[in-house]
Amino acid sequence: MVRVAVAGGTSPTLGRSIVTAILENGRHDVVILSRKVPDRESAPTEAYGAPIAYVDYSSGPSLTAALQGCQIVISVLKILDPQAMIDTHLALLAACVTAKISRFSPSDWSLGPLSHSQVDLLESRNQLWKSCSELAAEHGIYCADFQNGAFMNYFAQGKKFPNDKEGQAEEAYALGGLKDGMMLKYINLPSQKLIIPLTSDGTPSLITMTLLDDIGKFVAAAIDLPPEQWQGHLSMAGDTFTYEHVYSLMQDQGLVLPHETTTIDQCQTLIDDLDKALTHHFSLETLIEKMVAQMIQVHCRGEIGGGQLQPTLNQLCPEVKSTTIAEYLQRVYRSRT
Ligand SMILES: NC(=O)c1ccc[n+]([C@@H]2O[C@H](COP(=O)([O-])OP(=O)(O)OC[C@H]3O[C@@H](n4cnc5c(N)ncnc54)[C@H](OP(=O)(O)O)[C@@H]3O)[C@@H](O)[C@H]2O)c1
């Protein structure tokens, strides 16, 4: 049995999924690292399924104390300021050295590594990976980050669930804790919206997406890999499909969507417009809209290692059977009888 520290494990999406999957496997132990703030002093430490160690990421001793008895540290931190994201990870990794942690994973959980240089808000992930992997190598710590493509759960965004026990269970499965409406401009099936990304030759692009609950299962399985396999970019592919396929799967469910598409050039026009808007008036909303437009452009390109992911973890952990888009949509959009 190893003890895994999940930094940011309070996150209702990835944190929840990873912590739950490790605990469900029953072979390993988890501690969640969470920022120490005054009103959390008395928070029930079992509220997230695992004990919480409250930490100060700017204090080496605070982090080192929290990591005592752990062997693996996995980060799902999301810090908007790129330098703070890097500095916080380096502080965490420095504490891993002192606490003799053997495996470390900085937060990525995005599209493939090729996407980082094509999406402004992900660009610092290259530096984050470089800084962490170099420091880890210096100290003999195995370092890997995980990519999963976009969360498949975005296909349930906008859906209303009945306010009863069954409805809550359906919502928990469908959304997996996802609350952001980031993709609604492109994917809002209940409002009959689906924009199909096209490659430069006009065919629908292949895109990898993974269900949040399956990401947790892949990560939990990766804990049992030999340490030397915990290295580099460990991508997982829940399913790889075109949005055209989603269109026809929804048709099978009785929902005919208007046929809308987008191309690399159309994305670029939107990105340029958003850039102009940002120059006149900065807003976080516009910045996020630009990030999503850049991600859709990555999807249009359909490159392996960008919008499409290598099924590296699928091959290393064949016991994990991930949910296909057909299974997911069938379960989320089947009508209750
Ligand atoms: N592939 C996709 O479709 C997709 C979608 C969304 C996100 N992501 C990625 O998934 C990862 C996690 O995202 P998320 O949405 O789950 O994150 P989140 O819930 O917003 O944040 C995760 C945790 O980070 C901690 N945190 C936030 N600000 C912090 C700060 N300034 N200093 C230290 N800790 C801080 C919080 O923990 P405490 O408050 O407990 O300390 C929080 O629970 C990120 O790498 C993100 O880019 C991927």
The ligand as an SDF file (V2000), in Angstrom:
LIG
                    3D

 48 52  0  0  0  0  0  0  0  0999 V2000
   -9.3840   18.7990  -19.9600 N   0  0  0  0  0  0  0  0  0  0  0  0
  -10.3930   19.5670  -19.5740 C   0  0  0  0  0  0  0  0  0  0  0  0
  -11.4910   19.5610  -20.1890 O   0  0  0  0  0  0  0  0  0  0  0  0
  -10.2080   20.4490  -18.3780 C   0  0  0  0  0  0  0  0  0  0  0  0
  -11.2780   21.2530  -17.9420 C   0  0  0  0  0  0  0  0  0  0  0  0
  -11.0930   22.0150  -16.7880 C   0  0  0  0  0  0  0  0  0  0  0  0
   -9.8740   21.9630  -16.1120 C   0  0  0  0  0  0  0  0  0  0  0  0
   -8.8570   21.1900  -16.5880 N   0  0  0  0  0  0  0  0  0  0  0  0
   -7.5510   21.1160  -15.9010 C   0  0  0  0  0  0  0  0  0  0  0  0
   -7.7110   20.2910  -14.7520 O   0  0  0  0  0  0  0  0  0  0  0  0
   -6.9080   20.7660  -13.6690 C   0  0  0  0  0  0  0  0  0  0  0  0
   -7.7900   21.0320  -12.4500 C   0  0  0  0  0  0  0  0  0  0  0  0
   -8.8330   21.8840  -12.8400 O   0  0  0  0  0  0  0  0  0  0  0  0
  -10.1270   22.0860  -11.9200 P   0  0  0  0  0  0  0  0  0  0  0  0
  -11.1200   22.8260  -12.7260 O   0  0  0  0  0  0  0  0  0  0  0  0
  -10.4690   20.7920  -11.2590 O   0  0  0  0  0  0  0  0  0  0  0  0
   -9.5080   23.0420  -10.8560 O   0  0  0  0  0  0  0  0  0  0  0  0
  -10.1960   23.8190   -9.6650 P   0  0  0  0  0  0  0  0  0  0  0  0
  -11.2720   23.0000   -9.0650 O   0  0  0  0  0  0  0  0  0  0  0  0
  -10.5140   25.2210  -10.0790 O   0  0  0  0  0  0  0  0  0  0  0  0
   -8.9340   23.9250   -8.7030 O   0  0  0  0  0  0  0  0  0  0  0  0
   -8.3100   22.7760   -8.1800 C   0  0  0  0  0  0  0  0  0  0  0  0
   -7.7870   23.0720   -6.8120 C   0  0  0  0  0  0  0  0  0  0  0  0
   -6.7090   24.0030   -6.8930 O   0  0  0  0  0  0  0  0  0  0  0  0
   -6.5810   24.6050   -5.6120 C   0  0  0  0  0  0  0  0  0  0  0  0
   -6.2250   26.0030   -5.8270 N   0  0  0  0  0  0  0  0  0  0  0  0
   -6.9350   26.9450   -6.4700 C   0  0  0  0  0  0  0  0  0  0  0  0
   -6.2720   28.1330   -6.4630 N   0  0  0  0  0  0  0  0  0  0  0  0
   -5.1240   27.9120   -5.7870 C   0  0  0  0  0  0  0  0  0  0  0  0
   -4.0100   28.7270   -5.4340 C   0  0  0  0  0  0  0  0  0  0  0  0
   -3.9730   30.0200   -5.7750 N   0  0  0  0  0  0  0  0  0  0  0  0
   -2.9950   28.1740   -4.7510 N   0  0  0  0  0  0  0  0  0  0  0  0
   -3.0320   26.8570   -4.4200 C   0  0  0  0  0  0  0  0  0  0  0  0
   -4.0610   26.0390   -4.7110 N   0  0  0  0  0  0  0  0  0  0  0  0
   -5.0830   26.5640   -5.3920 C   0  0  0  0  0  0  0  0  0  0  0  0
   -7.9300   24.4800   -4.8990 C   0  0  0  0  0  0  0  0  0  0  0  0
   -7.7590   23.6630   -3.7450 O   0  0  0  0  0  0  0  0  0  0  0  0
   -7.9500   24.2490   -2.2400 P   0  0  0  0  0  0  0  0  0  0  0  0
   -8.8950   25.4130   -2.3370 O   0  0  0  0  0  0  0  0  0  0  0  0
   -8.5250   23.0930   -1.5010 O   0  0  0  0  0  0  0  0  0  0  0  0
   -6.5890   24.6140   -1.7990 O   0  0  0  0  0  0  0  0  0  0  0  0
   -8.8060   23.7560   -5.9000 C   0  0  0  0  0  0  0  0  0  0  0  0
   -9.6580   22.7950   -5.3530 O   0  0  0  0  0  0  0  0  0  0  0  0
   -6.2010   22.0090  -14.1870 C   0  0  0  0  0  0  0  0  0  0  0  0
   -4.9060   21.6470  -14.6210 O   0  0  0  0  0  0  0  0  0  0  0  0
   -7.0640   22.4450  -15.3630 C   0  0  0  0  0  0  0  0  0  0  0  0
   -6.3570   23.1640  -16.3390 O   0  0  0  0  0  0  0  0  0  0  0  0
   -9.0070   20.4260  -17.6940 C   0  0  0  0  0  0  0  0  0  0  0  0
  1  2  1  0
  2  3  2  0
  2  4  1  0
  4  5  1  0
  4 48  2  0
  5  6  2  0
  6  7  1  0
  7  8  2  0
  8  9  1  0
  8 48  1  0
  9 10  1  0
  9 46  1  0
 10 11  1  0
 11 12  1  0
 11 44  1  0
 12 13  1  0
 13 14  1  0
 14 15  2  0
 14 16  1  0
 14 17  1  0
 17 18  1  0
 18 19  2  0
 18 20  1  0
 18 21  1  0
 21 22  1  0
 22 23  1  0
 23 24  1  0
 23 42  1  0
 24 25  1  0
 25 26  1  0
 25 36  1  0
 26 27  1  0
 26 35  1  0
 27 28  2  0
 28 29  1  0
 29 30  1  0
 29 35  2  0
 30 31  1  0
 30 32  2  0
 32 33  1  0
 33 34  2  0
 34 35  1  0
 36 37  1  0
 36 42  1  0
 37 38  1  0
 38 39  2  0
 38 40  1  0
 38 41  1  0
 42 43  1  0
 44 45  1  0
 44 46  1  0
 46 47  1  0
M  CHG  2   8   1  16  -1
M  END
$$$$
